[in-house]
Amino acid sequence: MMKRSKRFAALILTGVMAATTLFGCGSSSGGAASDSSAADSSSNKVLKVGMECAYAPFNWTQDTDTTPDGSKAVKIAGSDYYAYGYDVAVAQKLADKMGMDLEVHKVEWSSIGISLDAGDYDCIIAGMGKTKEREASYAFTEPYYYRNNCIVVKKGGKYSTVKGLSDLTDTGCKVTTQLGTGWIPLLDQIKGAEQSGNFETTSECFLAISNGSADVCVIDVPTAESAALTNDDLQIIELDENDTFTGDDEMVNVCIATRKDDTALRDKIQDAMNAIGWNDKAKMDELMDQVLTQQPAAN
């Protein structure tokens, strides 16, 4: 729970000091921050964005400033490397619309909320699903992408013929997903499965499938498609719509997050999204299809 304390300056004739904010911690718990951070970024015309830079196709790290089709990658702050992916492409569109420069900050998923609260950057554009828990800590835009969930298994393996969720019931399959995500509750819907442990990155999840330490990974389709480009032993299964996960709508809506009280920046970003028509799923899918082919591994 966010707590706000107010300190009042005595014998100062210039007025009352602004309230200072105490931040929460944890990847899914954000704290409140004043709108001053947004104002600072706006006055500096810099949009500071936090992302993993390790979550293809949403975001990744590369050593060149362009992609094969000539798209411009963005230099990672404090690094000699560059970031690109769907998140970077969308962030650049929004920064351009707002008349701001884009600055990408690379951060581990487990601390992405902590660093936002600390003011290291202004917003999170990192393939983040809008969940009820996160809405208590962050201010969210409308979705800038819609994704479907799926499972990934080993190609030709024991579970490669699975069609629906019920096919996994009481099989004792070892299931996994990424830490700190809305996919974790979905693991409980695979009845009789063994929860073998979750991982910090999606790459580790897919490695677990490849080496047999896990049988089933619950993930989103674009991330699975990205991994399959360079992992021939992975198989993507989109479960039958009548035999699939329930209550997973929160992970379908991918939104931009600002600090809870930073609604000024949230609204500014939303206005930019509206202005460029970024509520059209066809546009979103077209960009994602393009980005998938630009990954260094895909080429």
N, C-alpha and C positions, 0 to 999 in steps of 0.2 A: 504494500500500500504506500502511495506517495505521501510524504509529509512535507509541509511547507512551513518554514519558520521565518519570522520577520524581525529584522533588527532595525531599530530606529536610532538615528543619530541625534545626539543631544547638542543643543546650542549651535546648531548649523542653520543658517538663515536661508540657505538655497533650496530647502524643501526636504521632503521625506525620501529616504533611499528606497530603491526598488526591492521587492522581496527576492531573496535568494532561494534557489531550489536545491533540494537534496535528491540525488539520483538513486534509483534502485539498481540492482545488478542481476545478471543472468541473461541468457540469450533470449528468453521470452518475457523478461520483465524489464520494462523501460521506465525511466523516471521523467518527471516534468522538467521542462526547461523554458525559459522565457523566450518571447519572440525576438529578443535582442540578437540572438545568434542568427536568425533568419535575416534580420535587418542588416547585420554586419556583412553577411555573405552577399546580400542583394546590393549593398552599397559598393562592395568590392567587385560586383559583377562576376562572382565565382560561385558555381554550384558544386559543393563538395559532397561526393556520393561514396558511400561505403558498400563494398561487395567482396565476395571471397576471391574473385579472379581465379577460381579453381572449380567452377561449377558449369562446365560446358553442357549445353550450348548457351546458357544464360550469360555466363561470363567466364573468361579464361585469361591466362597470361601467355604472351608471345614476345619474341625478341625483336620484332620488326614493327615499324609504325604504320604499315599498311597490310591489307589482306589481299589474297590473290585477285579479287575483283576490283581492287583499288580503293576499297573503303578504308577510312582513316581510323586506326586504332588510337587509343588515348594513353599517354604516358602515365604510369602509376606513380603517385606522389612518393618521393623519397627513394625511387628505384630507377634502374636503367632499363626496365622492362615496360611492356605496353599491355593494355587490356582491351579485349574486344569481346563481342558476343551480343546476344539479343539485348541484355540490360544496358550495355554500353551504347548500342545503336539508338535505343529509345531515349536514354539519358542525354545523348548528344542532340537529338531532335528537340527535346524539351528545353535544354540549355540555349540552343540557337533561338528558339521561339521567345524565350524570356530575355534574350540579349545578354546572356551570361556565358562565361567560359566554364568548361567542364573539368573538374578535378576528381580523379578516381583514387580512392584509398583502399588498399588491400588489407583485409582483416579476416581472421578465422571466424567461421560461423558461430562457434561457441561464445565468442566475445563481441559479436556484431552489435548487440544491443547495448552492452556496457560502453563501447566506444562511441556510440551515438549519444548516449546520455552524457558522456564526458566532454562532448563537443568536438570530437576529432573530425566529424563531418556533419552535414546538415540533414541528410536523409539516407535511407537504405533503399537501393534498387538492386535486389539480389535474388529474384525468383522467390520472394517471400509470400507465402499464403496468408490471407487475412483470417485469423481465427478469433474467437470470442475472447480468449485469454490475452492475445496480443492487443486487441482493441482496448483493453483496460489500461494498456501502457503506452500505446502509440496512436497517432492520428494517421489514418489511411486515406489514400485517394481511392477512386474507383479502379477496377482492374485495368492493368495495362497488358495483361495476357490471360487467356483462359487455357488451361491444360487438362488433359485427362490422365487418370492414374492407371497403372498397369502393374504387372509383375514381370520380373526377369528371372529366368532359370537357365540352367546349363543346356546348351543345344545338344540334342540327342540323348539327354539324361533321363532320369526316372520321371521327371515332372514335365517333360517337353510336350506331352500330349494333353495337358490340362486345358480345359475349355472354360470352366467356371470355378467359383470359389469352393463349391461343395466337393469338387474333385480332390481338394486338399484336406478335407475333413478326416481327422484321426489317422493321417498318414505318418505323423511324427516328423514331418519335414521341418528343417531348421530355417527359421525366417529371420530376416534382418532388414534394416533401413537406416537412414541417416539420423544421427542424434539431433535433438532439439527441433524436430519437425512434427507437423501434423500427421505424418504417416505412422508414427509410433502407435497411436490408438487403434489403427487399422489392423495391426498385427494380431490383436485379440480376437478379431473376427475370423481368423483362420483356426478353427477349432481343432484342438489336439496337436497343435504345432509346438515345436520347441523354439523358444526365443533365445537364440544363440548369442545375442549381444549385438549392439548397434555401433555404428562407426561415425567418426568425425566428418568424413567426406564421402561423397557418392563413389569416388574412385575406389575407396577401400571396400565399399559394399560390393562393387562388381568384381573386385579381386577375390573376395570371399566366395562368390558364386563360381568363379573360374577354378579356384583351388579346392573347392568342395567343403570348405568350412561352413558354408551356408548353402541352402537349396533354393530358397525363394527370397527375392528382394522386392519390396514394395516401393515403387518410385513413380515418377511422372513419365509420360511417353517421350517428350523431347529429350530428356536426359538419358533415357534408355536408348533412344535412337542414336544419340551422340556417342554413347559408349560402344554400341554395336558396330560403329564404323571402324573401330580399331580392335575390337575383341570378337573374333570369329566364333568363339565358343559360347557367346551369349545369345539367348533367344528371348524375344519380347512376346509376351502374351497379353493381349487386351481381352479381359474377361467378358463373357456373355453379359449383356446388359441386364438380363433377368437373374443373373447368378454372380453378382459382383459385390463390392464393398458398399455399405450404406453409411450415410452421414459423413461422406468425404467431400461435401461441397466446399468446405473451408479451404481445402488444398487445391481446389480447382481455380479459385479466384486469386490471381497473383497481383499484388498491389504495391504501391510505393508508400513507405512509412517515414513519418517525421516524428520528432518528439511530441509527446501528448499535447503540450500546450503550444506547440509551434504551428498553430492552425493557419497563421499568415502564410508561411511557406507552403504548407499543404494545399491551401486554396490557390496559391499562385501556380503551383505545379498542375493542379487540376484544371485551372483555366487554360494553361498551355496545352494540356492533353485535349481539352474540348476544342481548342482553336485549330489544332492540326487533325482533328477527327479521329483521335486515337481511342475510339470506343467501337470501332469497326473490327469484328473478329476476322474478317477476310484480310484486312490490312495486317493484322497481327500475325496471322498464319503465313502470309506471303513473306513477311520479314523473317520469321523463324525458319522457313524453308531455305531462304537465301543464306542466312547465318550458318545453318548446319553445314553448308558446303565450304565455308570459309575457315573452319577450324584447321589449325596446322596439321593435326593428325589425319584429317579427312583428305588432305592433299599430299 
